[in-house]
Amino acid sequence: MMNILLVKLSSLGDVLHNLPVVWDIRNSYPKAYIAWVVEEQYVKILEPLLTTEDFLGIDLIIPISLRRWKKEILKGSFKDVWREFLAFRKSLQVRHWSVIIETQGLIKSALVSAWAKQSSMRSFDQTATAEEGLNNKVKVVGLANKTEYSGYEPLARFFYDQSVQVPFHDHAVDRSRLVLAQGLGKTLPNRISLPPQFYPDTFVQDLTLQSNPLGLGINQYVMCFHATARQAKFWDESYWVELGNYLISRNLTPLFPWGNTGEKEVSEALAKRVAGAIVPKAFSIAQAFVLIAQARLTVGVDTGLTHLSAILNRPTIEIYVDSPLWKTQGYWDTKIINLGDKGSPPNIAEVITAVDKLCDL
């Protein structure tokens, strides 16, 4: 019985692009026990992959609260953080892990992997014979090097038992699949003959049947994700206005979502220049699934919620302004159109052409 622990803590896009490794594990080890350590705010991203009577996916999600703990420590709440940390360490002992796959390449995720290895060996050694202990060593597998424009901390390698060399230019999905394949001693699946899978088809279909969080009609609006954490990735605001007005002319309602006060101000400024546009209220990740699934299409910059649309195989236009196309572009479905590249953003005419193509499908 293979017990496999996945460690991919954050962020939204990184967690989404790591989902295919679950399917790859099931293809090789249908009866494996799979757990995943993830930051608490991204648990909802993994819940659709939990194992059910009709579906084999993740058996256990183990939340971690590193981001919140850091804030609470700065406020002086050491006792509460320590209690939660000990509970987290205990949760890592649920199984004796055969292998721990860490695909983030950061010291924090490498440390989590080391804690899991230590906790696993400690719980196993309490009942194991000396011979069993030798035959059940826990292996931690991680990245040997960085890919261009990706966060990577070389000191993380010191926590790995096996470091996997990846191409300097490697798509986020392919990189995770490669680390997993080598960690399990398998061949990397071909991205064409065996393209990545993300969520069960039934889950995506069910999203279209749920009540719309904003009371909007299915296929009557367009999600316009203009905001992202890094300002250099922004697409020109005048383009968003022109796009919004074009969508209105096609009887589609543009939605300009936001995630913080600054983004909300930009959304409201855009909506003032696009008569009929909507600035929605704040919504959760669970609600984002439904909103994206029921939209006519999504247009967005290189950010997690745009990638969520592509991963749900919904009509999606991904706009690249200051990040490389090869790194995260949706290549697994013809309904995903990727425009621009690092230092070469698309113009409004290119995006409108893509809108027409997807709306006419």
BELHU-V69845 format. One record per residue. N is the residue number from 1. RES is the residue in one letter. PHI is phi in radians with two decimals (none if undefined). OMEGA is omega as a letter, one per 20 degrees, with the letter a starting at -180 (NA if undefined). D_LAST is the distance of its C-alpha to the last C-alpha in Angstrom with 1 decimal. Layout:
{{N:RES:PHI:OMEGA:D_LAST} {N:RES:PHI:OMEGA:D_LAST}}
This chain:
{{1:M:none:r:45.5} {2:M:-1.52:r:43.4} {3:N:-1.93:a:43.3} {4:I:-2.05:r:40.8} {5:L:-1.91:r:40.5} {6:L:-1.73:r:37.6} {7:V:-2.15:r:38.3} {8:K:-2.52:a:35.5} {9:L:-1.45:a:36.5} {10:S:-2.91:i:34.1} {11:S:-1.59:a:32.1} {12:L:-0.98:a:28.8} {13:G:-1.09:a:26.7} {14:D:-1.13:r:29.4} {15:V:-1.13:r:29.6} {16:L:-1.06:a:25.8} {17:H:-1.29:r:25.9} {18:N:-1.62:a:29.0} {19:L:-0.97:a:27.4} {20:P:-1.05:a:26.7} {21:V:-1.14:r:30.5} {22:V:-1.10:r:30.9} {23:W:-1.15:r:28.8} {24:D:-1.13:r:30.8} {25:I:-1.08:a:34.0} {26:R:-1.11:r:33.2} {27:N:-1.14:a:32.4} {28:S:-1.62:a:35.8} {29:Y:-2.34:a:37.8} {30:P:-0.99:a:36.4} {31:K:-1.77:a:39.5} {32:A:-1.11:r:39.7} {33:Y:-1.69:a:40.4} {34:I:-2.09:r:38.0} {35:A:-2.18:a:38.7} {36:W:-2.43:r:37.0} {37:V:-1.63:a:38.9} {38:V:-2.56:r:36.7} {39:E:-1.02:a:37.5} {40:E:-0.99:a:37.8} {41:Q:-1.30:a:35.1} {42:Y:-1.95:r:32.4} {43:V:-1.03:a:33.6} {44:K:-1.08:r:30.7} {45:I:-1.17:a:28.2} {46:L:-1.61:a:30.1} {47:E:-0.97:r:30.8} {48:P:-1.13:r:27.7} {49:L:-1.74:r:29.0} {50:L:-1.17:a:32.4} {51:T:-1.11:r:33.8} {52:T:-2.25:r:33.8} {53:E:-1.10:a:35.1} {54:D:-1.85:a:31.8} {55:F:-2.54:r:30.6} {56:L:-1.82:r:32.5} {57:G:-2.44:r:31.7} {58:I:-1.59:r:34.1} {59:D:-1.49:a:37.4} {60:L:-2.67:r:38.6} {61:I:-1.87:a:37.5} {62:I:-1.93:a:40.4} {63:P:-1.28:r:40.0} {64:I:-2.26:a:41.9} {65:S:-2.20:a:42.7} {66:L:-0.99:a:43.8} {67:R:-1.11:r:42.3} {68:R:-1.21:r:44.0} {69:W:-1.03:r:47.2} {70:K:-1.05:r:47.5} {71:K:-1.15:a:47.3} {72:E:-1.24:r:49.8} {73:I:-1.12:r:52.2} {74:L:-1.11:r:52.3} {75:K:-1.54:r:53.3} {76:G:1.64:a:56.0} {77:S:-1.57:a:54.6} {78:F:-1.18:a:55.8} {79:K:-1.10:a:57.0} {80:D:-1.13:r:53.7} {81:V:-1.12:a:51.7} {82:W:-1.09:r:54.2} {83:R:-1.11:r:54.0} {84:E:-1.17:r:50.2} {85:F:-1.12:r:50.3} {86:L:-1.12:r:52.8} {87:A:-1.13:r:50.6} {88:F:-1.12:r:47.7} {89:R:-1.03:r:49.9} {90:K:-1.15:a:51.0} {91:S:-1.14:r:47.4} {92:L:-1.27:a:47.0} {93:Q:-1.57:a:49.8} {94:V:-1.05:r:47.8} {95:R:-2.46:r:47.6} {96:H:-1.55:a:49.3} {97:W:-1.30:r:46.4} {98:S:-1.30:a:46.1} {99:V:-2.66:r:44.0} {100:I:-2.02:a:42.6} {101:I:-1.85:a:39.4} {102:E:-2.00:a:39.2} {103:T:-1.91:a:36.2} {104:Q:-1.71:r:36.7} {105:G:1.28:r:39.8} {106:L:-2.01:a:41.5} {107:I:-1.06:a:45.1} {108:K:-1.10:r:44.2} {109:S:-1.29:r:41.9} {110:A:-1.16:r:44.5} {111:L:-1.12:r:47.1} {112:V:-1.03:r:45.2} {113:S:-1.11:r:45.0} {114:A:-1.15:r:48.8} {115:W:-1.07:a:49.5} {116:A:-1.12:r:47.6} {117:K:-1.10:a:49.5} {118:Q:-1.10:a:52.8} {119:S:-1.13:a:52.1} {120:S:-1.12:a:51.0} {121:M:-1.17:a:54.1} {122:R:-1.12:a:56.4} {123:S:-1.20:a:55.3} {124:F:-1.23:a:55.4} {125:D:-1.15:r:58.8} {126:Q:-1.18:a:60.4} {127:T:-2.10:a:60.2} {128:A:-1.45:r:59.7} {129:T:-1.38:r:62.5} {130:A:-1.06:a:63.1} {131:E:-1.16:r:61.5} {132:E:-1.13:r:58.4} {133:G:-1.10:r:58.1} {134:L:-1.15:a:58.1} {135:N:-1.56:a:55.4} {136:N:-2.28:r:53.1} {137:K:-1.19:r:52.7} {138:V:-1.52:r:49.5} {139:K:-1.89:r:47.4} {140:V:-1.79:a:45.4} {141:V:-2.03:a:42.7} {142:G:-2.62:a:41.2} {143:L:-1.41:r:40.1} {144:A:-1.56:a:42.7} {145:N:-2.71:r:41.2} {146:K:-1.63:r:38.6} {147:T:-1.81:a:35.4} {148:E:-1.03:r:35.1} {149:Y:1.21:r:34.2} {150:S:-1.91:r:34.6} {151:G:-1.21:r:37.3} {152:Y:-2.74:r:40.0} {153:E:-2.11:a:43.7} {154:P:-0.95:a:45.8} {155:L:-1.10:r:48.4} {156:A:-1.04:a:45.9} {157:R:-1.05:a:46.7} {158:F:-1.18:r:50.2} {159:F:-1.69:a:48.9} {160:Y:-1.70:r:47.1} {161:D:-1.61:r:48.6} {162:Q:-2.43:r:46.0} {163:S:-1.90:a:44.1} {164:V:-1.80:r:41.0} {165:Q:-1.34:a:40.5} {166:V:-2.09:r:36.8} {167:P:-1.05:a:35.4} {168:F:-1.13:r:35.8} {169:H:-1.93:a:32.1} {170:D:-2.43:r:30.4} {171:H:-1.00:a:27.2} {172:A:-0.98:r:28.1} {173:V:-1.17:a:26.6} {174:D:-1.11:a:28.3} {175:R:-1.11:r:31.5} {176:S:-1.10:a:31.9} {177:R:-1.14:r:31.1} {178:L:-1.19:r:33.7} {179:V:-1.06:r:36.4} {180:L:-1.08:a:35.9} {181:A:-1.02:a:36.0} {182:Q:-1.22:r:39.2} {183:G:-1.13:r:40.7} {184:L:-1.66:a:40.4} {185:G:1.26:a:41.5} {186:K:-1.96:r:38.2} {187:T:-1.55:r:36.0} {188:L:-1.07:r:33.0} {189:P:-1.06:r:29.8} {190:N:-1.23:a:27.7} {191:R:-1.19:r:24.5} {192:I:-1.60:a:22.6} {193:S:-1.27:r:24.4} {194:L:-2.33:a:24.7} {195:P:-1.12:a:22.0} {196:P:-1.12:r:22.9} {197:Q:-1.96:a:22.4} {198:F:-2.14:a:22.7} {199:Y:-2.09:r:22.6} {200:P:-1.07:a:22.9} {201:D:-1.01:a:19.8} {202:T:-1.14:r:21.8} {203:F:-1.11:a:22.4} {204:V:-1.13:r:18.8} {205:Q:-1.10:a:18.2} {206:D:-1.13:a:21.4} {207:L:-1.07:a:20.4} {208:T:-1.29:a:18.0} {209:L:-1.69:a:21.0} {210:Q:-1.41:r:23.4} {211:S:-1.17:a:24.8} {212:N:-1.23:a:23.1} {213:P:-1.04:a:25.8} {214:L:-1.90:r:25.4} {215:G:1.23:a:25.0} {216:L:-1.62:r:21.5} {217:G:-1.38:a:18.9} {218:I:-1.11:r:16.0} {219:N:1.15:a:12.7} {220:Q:-1.82:a:15.1} {221:Y:-2.50:a:16.0} {222:V:-2.26:r:15.3} {223:M:-1.37:a:17.7} {224:C:-2.04:a:19.4} {225:F:-1.55:a:21.8} {226:H:-1.53:a:24.1} {227:A:-1.78:r:27.1} {228:T:-2.73:a:28.5} {229:A:-1.16:a:32.0} {230:R:-1.85:a:32.6} {231:Q:-1.09:a:32.7} {232:A:-1.11:r:32.1} {233:K:-1.50:a:28.5} {234:F:-1.12:r:27.9} {235:W:-1.64:a:25.5} {236:D:-0.94:a:27.2} {237:E:-1.08:r:27.5} {238:S:-1.14:r:27.1} {239:Y:-1.17:r:23.6} {240:W:-1.08:r:22.8} {241:V:-1.12:r:24.3} {242:E:-1.11:r:22.4} {243:L:-1.11:a:19.0} {244:G:-1.02:r:20.1} {245:N:-1.18:r:21.1} {246:Y:-1.18:r:17.9} {247:L:-1.07:r:16.0} {248:I:-1.03:a:18.7} {249:S:-1.15:r:18.1} {250:R:-1.70:r:14.5} {251:N:1.09:r:16.3} {252:L:-2.04:a:15.4} {253:T:-1.64:r:18.5} {254:P:-1.32:r:19.2} {255:L:-1.94:r:21.3} {256:F:-1.94:a:23.7} {257:P:-1.22:a:25.2} {258:W:-2.63:a:28.6} {259:G:-2.20:r:30.9} {260:N:-2.63:a:34.3} {261:T:-1.06:a:36.3} {262:G:-1.11:r:35.5} {263:E:-1.17:r:31.7} {264:K:-1.12:r:32.0} {265:E:-1.10:r:33.9} {266:V:-1.16:r:31.2} {267:S:-1.02:a:28.6} {268:E:-1.17:r:30.9} {269:A:-1.16:r:31.6} {270:L:-1.14:a:27.9} {271:A:-1.12:r:27.4} {272:K:-1.15:a:30.5} {273:R:-1.74:r:28.7} {274:V:-2.24:a:25.4} {275:A:-1.09:a:26.4} {276:G:1.81:r:24.5} {277:A:-1.25:a:23.6} {278:I:-2.12:r:24.9} {279:V:-1.77:a:27.1} {280:P:-1.26:r:27.0} {281:K:-1.20:r:30.1} {282:A:-1.04:r:30.6} {283:F:-2.31:a:28.7} {284:S:-1.43:r:29.5} {285:I:-1.11:r:27.6} {286:A:-1.06:r:27.2} {287:Q:-1.24:r:25.7} {288:A:-1.08:r:23.4} {289:F:-0.94:a:21.8} {290:V:-1.20:a:21.0} {291:L:-1.04:a:20.0} {292:I:-1.22:a:17.5} {293:A:-1.14:a:16.1} {294:Q:-1.67:r:15.7} {295:A:-1.32:r:14.3} {296:R:-1.15:r:10.9} {297:L:-2.89:r:11.2} {298:T:-2.11:r:14.4} {299:V:-2.14:a:15.9} {300:G:-2.83:r:19.3} {301:V:-1.33:a:22.1} {302:D:-1.23:a:23.6} {303:T:-2.60:a:24.7} {304:G:-0.99:a:24.8} {305:L:-1.25:r:22.5} {306:T:-1.14:r:19.7} {307:H:-1.13:r:20.4} {308:L:-1.07:r:20.3} {309:S:-1.05:r:16.7} {310:A:-1.12:a:16.0} {311:I:-1.23:r:18.5} {312:L:-1.41:a:16.9} {313:N:1.04:r:13.7} {314:R:-1.60:r:11.8} {315:P:-0.98:a:9.3} {316:T:-2.47:r:12.3} {317:I:-2.00:r:13.8} {318:E:-1.70:a:17.3} {319:I:-1.86:r:19.9} {320:Y:-1.88:a:23.0} {321:V:-2.04:a:26.1} {322:D:-2.33:r:29.2} {323:S:-2.47:a:28.2} {324:P:-1.30:a:27.3} {325:L:-1.06:a:23.8} {326:W:-1.12:a:25.3} {327:K:-1.31:a:26.7} {328:T:-2.44:a:23.8} {329:Q:-1.04:r:20.4} {330:G:-1.39:a:17.8} {331:Y:-1.93:a:17.7} {332:W:-1.72:a:16.9} {333:D:-2.65:a:13.1} {334:T:-1.23:r:10.4} {335:K:-1.40:r:8.6} {336:I:-1.87:r:11.9} {337:I:-1.99:a:12.7} {338:N:-1.86:a:16.5} {339:L:-2.19:r:18.2} {340:G:1.49:r:22.0} {341:D:-2.99:a:24.9} {342:K:-1.07:a:28.4} {343:G:1.35:a:30.1} {344:S:-2.47:a:27.1} {345:P:-1.16:r:24.7} {346:P:-1.28:r:21.7} {347:N:-1.57:a:22.2} {348:I:-1.15:a:20.3} {349:A:-1.10:r:18.8} {350:E:-1.11:a:17.1} {351:V:-1.20:r:15.7} {352:I:-1.12:r:14.5} {353:T:-1.06:r:12.7} {354:A:-1.16:r:11.0} {355:V:-1.05:r:10.2} {356:D:-1.05:a:8.7} {357:K:-1.10:a:6.5} {358:L:-1.28:a:5.3} {359:C:-1.24:a:5.6} {360:D:-1.62:r:3.8} {361:L:-1.12:NA:0.0}}
